[in-house]
Amino acid sequence: MSTLNVAGRDIPLDKDGYLVDLQDWSRTTAEALAASEDLQLSDEHWEILEVLRAFYDEFQLSPANRPLIKYVALKLGTDKGNSLHLNRLFKGTPAKLAAKLAGLPKPTNCL
């Protein structure tokens, strides 16, 4: 198991780099996770991460790509809820990378 140092605190990560304890998530943690992926979070990223966290609160699971796209389209409109937009923001793996940055478990059907 690896760790991520955030503000002087070591936060445990699983073998795939996801938070072991979802309670360890914060905006600072998300920024550190993004930096480890060579990604700088913009307002567009934060908007998707907040929607993804709302999805998790509602359904208690991390969505795969298709449900993620549909949910984002429902909440933010089709200009943001489409695969081109999400792939651009999250390096071609929106369900996996967005879940990681949002502090959520890895989607179950993602390799």
N, C-alpha and C positions, 0 to 999 in steps of 0.2 A: 504494500500500500504506500502511495506517495502522499506528499503534503504540499500545500500551497501556503506560502507565508503572506499573510495579510495583516498589515499594521502590527507587525511583531508577533503575530499569533499563527501557529501552524494549524492549518485546517486540513483534516484528512480527506483524501480523494480515493476513489476506487481505482481499479486497474485501468479503466477507460478515461479517467480524469474527471469523473462526475463527483459531486459532493457526497460524502458518506451520510452526513446528517443535514437534511434540508434546512434545519434551523440555522445553519452556519451561513446562509445566503444573506448578502447585503449588496447594495450598489457597489461598495468598495470591492467586495469579493467578486462580483460580476466583472468589474474592470480588470482585476488581477487575472481572472480566468481568460478574459478576452486578450489581454496582453500575452498570455502564454500561447495563444493561437495566432499571434501577430495581427490582432484586430483592434482597432480603436472604435469604441462605441459612440455612435452618433445619436441624435434625437430619434432618428428612424429606427435604429436598433432598439432603443429603450421602449419605444411604442410597441414593438412586436414582443419584447420580453414581458412587458406588463400584460399584454393580451394572453400570452402563453401561460403566465402565472395564474391569470383568471380562469383559463381553461382547466388548469390543474386543480384549482380550488373547486370548480364546478363538478369535474368528472373523476378526480383522484387518479389521473394517469397523464402521461406525456403523450401528445398526439403524434402519429406518423405524419408524413408530408401531406397527404390528401386531406385528412381532417384539419390539420393546421391551416392549410390554405383556405379551406371553407370557413373556418372559424374567424380567421383574420378578415376575410371578405365580409362576413356577417357583421363584425364589430367595427371595421375601419373602411370598408368599401372595397370594390374590386380593383381599384388602382393600386392598393397595397396588398390585397389578398389574392395574389397570383404568383405562380411559380417563378417567373422571371424576376420579379421584385425580391422575393424571399431568397432565391438562389444568389442574387447579386449581394445581398446583405450578409448572408451566412455561408459564403464560399462554396456554394453548390450542395451543401448538406443542411438545409434549414431545420429540419426536425431534430437532428442530432445536436448540431452546434447551438441552436437557440435554446434547446432544453438544458444543455450543459451550462450556458451562460445565465439562464434563468434560475439555476440552482435546483433543477428538477431531475428526476431519474431519467436514464436513457430510455427512449421509446422502445417498447418490448419487441417490435418487429424490425428494428434497425440492427444491422450487422456491426 
